[in-house]
Amino acid sequence: MTYSILLIVEKPDLSYAENEKSWERFVNKIKSLAIQNTEIELLTESVLLIPLDKDLSALATAVLAIGKFQYSYLILNEETKLRQVLSRV
């Protein structure tokens, strides 16, 4: 069975200059990661869907990029993803 992880990163309070710079670096790193690895789906600037069927390097890079930001995750299998797509139709 194929698994993926949905990573949801909480956007910090950008009124602080340090948070704004860190967030910008995070967004750029994640966009670059999604360009380098086309299996990674960047759903928004802070939500990624990463397949776990080959290796965990993309996940490791994403978690390192997240750094101090709060995040949540959900592990999905193919059946769960298919149900979500079908429920939208």
Backbone as a chain_set.jsonl record, in Angstrom:
{"seq": "MTYSILLIVEKPDLSYAENEKSWERFVNKIKSLAIQNTEIELLTESVLLIPLDKDLSALATAVLAIGKFQYSYLILNEETKLRQVLSRV", "coords": {"N": [[0.843, -1.18, 0.0], [0.488, 2.225, -0.762], [1.663, 5.144, 0.801], [1.198, 8.55, 1.886], [2.136, 11.747, 3.216], [0.509, 14.451, 4.652], [1.46, 17.615, 5.218], [0.92, 20.344, 7.264], [1.669, 23.557, 7.802], [1.773, 25.971, 10.288], [1.182, 29.328, 9.804], [3.197, 31.931, 10.98], [2.95, 34.844, 13.154], [3.329, 37.505, 11.227], [3.952, 40.094, 11.769], [6.207, 40.463, 13.177], [9.531, 41.052, 12.416], [11.532, 39.063, 12.385], [10.043, 36.678, 12.221], [8.829, 37.09, 9.748], [11.011, 37.043, 7.94], [11.995, 34.444, 8.395], [9.764, 32.952, 7.625], [9.578, 33.598, 4.914], [11.963, 32.439, 3.977], [11.36, 29.76, 4.513], [9.097, 29.327, 2.811], [10.281, 29.733, 0.273], [12.159, 27.64, 0.288], [10.484, 25.389, 0.397], [9.031, 25.696, -1.996], [11.123, 25.389, -3.812], [11.844, 22.764, -3.227], [9.532, 21.418, -4.095], [9.696, 21.941, -6.816], [12.048, 20.612, -7.507], [11.396, 17.97, -6.881], [8.974, 16.445, -8.408], [6.967, 14.812, -7.482], [6.069, 15.793, -5.134], [3.389, 17.571, -3.913], [2.546, 20.848, -3.765], [0.186, 22.282, -2.108], [-0.744, 24.652, -0.969], [1.007, 27.613, 0.12], [1.778, 26.658, 2.534], [1.025, 24.044, 2.844], [1.703, 20.748, 2.168], [1.793, 17.781, 0.205], [3.311, 14.821, 0.472], [4.687, 12.009, -1.031], [5.363, 8.799, 0.376], [6.373, 6.466, -0.571], [8.83, 5.847, -1.831], [11.344, 7.021, -0.776], [12.459, 8.774, 2.18], [13.627, 11.239, 1.953], [12.589, 13.671, 0.888], [10.636, 14.269, 2.761], [12.248, 14.586, 5.04], [13.774, 16.842, 4.282], [11.725, 18.737, 4.076], [10.789, 18.835, 6.736], [13.07, 19.777, 8.016], [13.171, 22.305, 6.838], [10.901, 23.443, 7.926], [11.615, 23.99, 10.524], [11.381, 26.043, 13.306], [8.671, 26.48, 13.174], [5.248, 25.758, 13.948], [3.567, 22.715, 13.214], [1.264, 20.402, 11.703], [0.38, 17.035, 10.908], [-0.828, 14.478, 8.673], [-1.169, 11.158, 7.974], [-1.735, 9.496, 5.023], [-3.317, 6.919, 3.102], [-3.542, 5.343, -0.159], [-6.228, 4.717, -0.567], [-7.601, 6.484, 1.135], [-6.91, 8.959, -0.02], [-8.131, 8.646, -2.521], [-10.838, 8.501, -1.807], [-11.206, 11.119, -0.893], [-10.87, 12.592, -3.246], [-13.008, 11.584, -4.798], [-15.161, 12.409, -3.24], [-15.258, 15.092, -3.733], [-16.252, 15.319, -6.244]], "CA": [[0.0, 0.0, 0.0], [1.234, 3.474, -0.88], [1.318, 6.152, 1.802], [1.648, 9.931, 1.72], [1.955, 12.553, 4.41], [0.04, 15.807, 4.432], [2.074, 18.511, 6.201], [0.269, 21.643, 7.342], [2.532, 24.42, 8.608], [1.05, 27.138, 10.792], [1.823, 30.6, 9.461], [3.419, 32.706, 12.207], [2.591, 36.266, 13.172], [4.323, 38.148, 10.362], [4.225, 41.471, 12.185], [7.572, 40.45, 13.707], [10.475, 40.968, 11.293], [12.21, 37.766, 12.405], [9.098, 35.692, 11.698], [8.623, 37.346, 8.322], [12.188, 36.547, 7.213], [12.021, 32.978, 8.518], [8.662, 32.415, 6.825], [9.964, 33.755, 3.512], [12.956, 31.391, 3.7], [10.636, 28.489, 4.505], [8.285, 29.244, 1.59], [11.202, 29.561, -0.852], [12.737, 26.293, 0.37], [9.435, 24.43, 0.055], [8.781, 25.83, -3.437], [12.269, 24.782, -4.48], [11.724, 21.321, -3.034], [8.454, 20.943, -4.966], [10.177, 22.01, -8.197], [13.059, 19.557, -7.66], [10.756, 16.667, -6.773], [7.631, 16.674, -8.939], [5.979, 14.005, -6.783], [5.587, 16.593, -4.013], [2.335, 18.511, -4.3], [2.458, 22.04, -2.939], [-1.23, 22.622, -2.204], [-0.712, 26.086, -0.694], [2.374, 27.916, 0.528], [2.091, 26.014, 3.805], [0.458, 22.693, 2.877], [2.381, 19.874, 1.216], [1.474, 16.365, 0.171], [4.581, 14.172, 0.122], [4.584, 10.552, -1.085], [6.331, 8.106, 1.232], [6.581, 5.132, -1.121], [10.186, 5.599, -2.339], [12.286, 7.301, 0.304], [11.991, 9.816, 3.089], [14.479, 12.424, 1.848], [11.755, 14.872, 0.703], [10.029, 14.541, 4.064], [13.308, 15.1, 5.919], [14.086, 18.203, 3.85], [10.584, 19.593, 4.438], [10.769, 19.006, 8.194], [14.184, 20.679, 8.341], [12.789, 23.654, 6.402], [9.871, 23.926, 8.854], [12.354, 24.57, 11.643], [10.688, 26.377, 14.556], [7.244, 26.677, 12.968], [4.334, 24.702, 14.379], [2.96, 22.016, 12.087], [0.458, 19.207, 11.924], [0.512, 16.111, 9.782], [-1.796, 13.412, 8.54], [-0.661, 10.112, 7.081], [-2.816, 9.023, 4.163], [-3.029, 5.835, 2.159], [-4.164, 5.582, -1.473], [-7.681, 4.626, -0.428], [-8.055, 7.734, 1.744], [-6.782, 10.022, -1.025], [-9.139, 8.407, -3.546], [-12.126, 8.907, -1.239], [-11.255, 12.575, -0.855], [-11.08, 13.062, -4.62], [-14.357, 11.207, -5.206], [-16.156, 13.18, -2.498], [-15.308, 16.438, -4.308], [-16.913, 15.258, -7.558]], "C": [[0.891, 1.247, 0.0], [0.714, 4.486, 0.143], [1.876, 7.512, 1.409], [1.453, 10.635, 3.05], [1.53, 13.956, 3.988], [0.618, 16.649, 5.559], [1.389, 19.872, 6.122], [1.077, 22.505, 8.309], [1.752, 25.668, 8.994], [1.838, 28.41, 10.481], [1.986, 31.441, 10.726], [2.895, 34.137, 12.077], [3.673, 37.027, 12.405], [4.573, 39.614, 10.708], [5.607, 41.591, 12.835], [8.54, 40.2, 12.552], [11.166, 39.605, 11.237], [11.318, 36.665, 11.838], [8.912, 35.843, 10.197], [9.784, 36.795, 7.497], [12.253, 35.023, 7.236], [10.947, 32.344, 7.646], [9.004, 32.488, 5.335], [10.989, 32.687, 3.116], [12.286, 30.023, 3.611], [9.863, 28.313, 3.198], [9.172, 29.021, 0.371], [11.798, 28.163, -0.872], [11.717, 25.239, -0.055], [9.096, 24.492, -1.437], [9.891, 25.179, -4.237], [12.212, 23.26, -4.384], [10.666, 20.735, -3.964], [8.854, 20.981, -6.444], [11.169, 20.878, -8.468], [12.434, 18.166, -7.67], [9.293, 16.822, -7.174], [6.566, 15.788, -8.294], [5.397, 14.742, -5.579], [4.553, 17.576, -4.538], [2.312, 19.651, -3.292], [1.036, 22.567, -3.094], [-1.479, 24.094, -1.909], [0.719, 26.375, -0.258], [2.754, 27.217, 1.828], [1.496, 24.613, 3.952], [1.089, 21.874, 1.768], [1.849, 18.459, 1.323], [2.714, 15.658, -0.367], [4.384, 12.664, 0.101], [5.688, 9.914, -0.241], [6.709, 6.736, 0.671], [8.004, 4.839, -1.579], [11.243, 5.809, -1.269], [11.766, 8.47, 1.118], [12.789, 11.108, 2.98], [13.663, 13.71, 1.672], [11.091, 15.26, 2.019], [11.055, 15.15, 5.017], [13.654, 16.547, 5.565], [12.966, 19.169, 4.243], [10.56, 19.861, 5.939], [11.912, 19.912, 8.635], [13.845, 22.12, 7.962], [11.757, 24.266, 7.353], [10.517, 24.571, 10.07], [11.503, 24.794, 12.869], [9.177, 26.527, 14.4], [6.441, 25.474, 13.465], [3.761, 24.025, 13.136], [2.14, 20.832, 12.571], [0.676, 18.3, 10.725], [-0.574, 15.054, 9.833], [-1.205, 12.407, 7.564], [-1.851, 9.508, 6.346], [-2.369, 7.802, 3.379], [-3.781, 6.123, 0.867], [-5.681, 5.597, -1.371], [-8.252, 5.922, 0.153], [-8.006, 8.862, 0.727], [-7.853, 9.868, -2.093], [-10.516, 8.819, -3.042], [-12.263, 10.42, -1.228], [-11.519, 13.143, -2.242], [-12.517, 12.768, -5.068], [-15.41, 12.035, -4.478], [-16.267, 14.619, -3.034], [-16.115, 16.474, -5.593], [-18.408, 15.338, -7.419]], "O": [[1.914, 1.297, 0.682], [-0.492, 4.659, 0.324], [2.879, 7.616, 0.704], [0.696, 10.174, 3.905], [2.116, 14.559, 3.089], [0.302, 16.424, 6.727], [1.293, 20.472, 5.052], [1.153, 22.205, 9.501], [1.152, 26.333, 8.15], [3.005, 28.543, 10.85], [1.022, 31.642, 11.464], [2.455, 34.56, 11.008], [4.798, 37.172, 12.884], [5.324, 40.297, 10.013], [6.115, 42.697, 13.019], [8.377, 39.24, 11.799], [11.36, 39.055, 10.153], [11.777, 35.82, 11.069], [8.846, 34.855, 9.465], [9.567, 36.154, 6.469], [12.533, 34.391, 6.218], [11.185, 31.321, 7.004], [8.746, 31.544, 4.588], [10.89, 32.1, 2.039], [12.61, 29.224, 2.733], [9.963, 27.27, 2.552], [8.844, 28.198, -0.483], [11.928, 27.562, -1.939], [12.052, 24.306, -0.785], [8.896, 23.456, -2.071], [9.633, 24.494, -5.227], [12.5, 22.559, -5.354], [10.877, 19.675, -4.555], [8.403, 20.15, -7.232], [11.135, 20.259, -9.532], [12.897, 17.283, -8.392], [8.471, 17.275, -6.379], [5.377, 15.991, -8.535], [4.348, 14.357, -5.062], [4.809, 18.32, -5.485], [2.083, 19.432, -2.103], [0.714, 23.219, -4.088], [-2.337, 24.715, -2.537], [1.558, 25.475, -0.265], [3.93, 27.185, 2.189], [1.465, 24.059, 5.051], [1.03, 22.236, 0.593], [1.496, 17.998, 2.409], [3.116, 15.868, -1.511], [3.959, 12.086, 1.102], [6.803, 10.431, -0.161], [7.309, 5.927, 1.379], [8.362, 3.668, -1.705], [11.956, 4.875, -0.9], [10.752, 9.078, 0.777], [12.646, 11.989, 3.828], [14.014, 14.738, 2.252], [10.997, 16.442, 2.349], [10.76, 16.118, 5.719], [13.809, 17.383, 6.456], [13.231, 20.285, 4.69], [10.335, 20.994, 6.363], [11.737, 20.731, 9.537], [14.195, 23.052, 8.686], [11.746, 25.48, 7.556], [10.026, 25.576, 10.584], [10.954, 23.841, 13.424], [8.471, 26.685, 15.397], [6.897, 24.332, 13.407], [3.501, 24.682, 12.128], [2.306, 20.339, 13.687], [1.103, 18.747, 9.661], [-1.155, 14.774, 10.882], [-0.792, 12.767, 6.462], [-2.83, 9.072, 6.952], [-1.196, 7.665, 3.033], [-4.578, 7.059, 0.813], [-6.341, 6.405, -2.023], [-9.291, 6.397, -0.307], [-8.954, 9.639, 0.619], [-8.431, 10.864, -2.529], [-11.284, 9.429, -3.786], [-13.336, 10.945, -1.527], [-12.308, 14.075, -2.391], [-13.166, 13.631, -5.659], [-16.456, 12.334, -5.054], [-17.277, 15.284, -2.802], [-16.608, 17.528, -5.993], [-19.124, 15.301, -8.419]]}, "num_chains": 1, "name": "protein.A"}
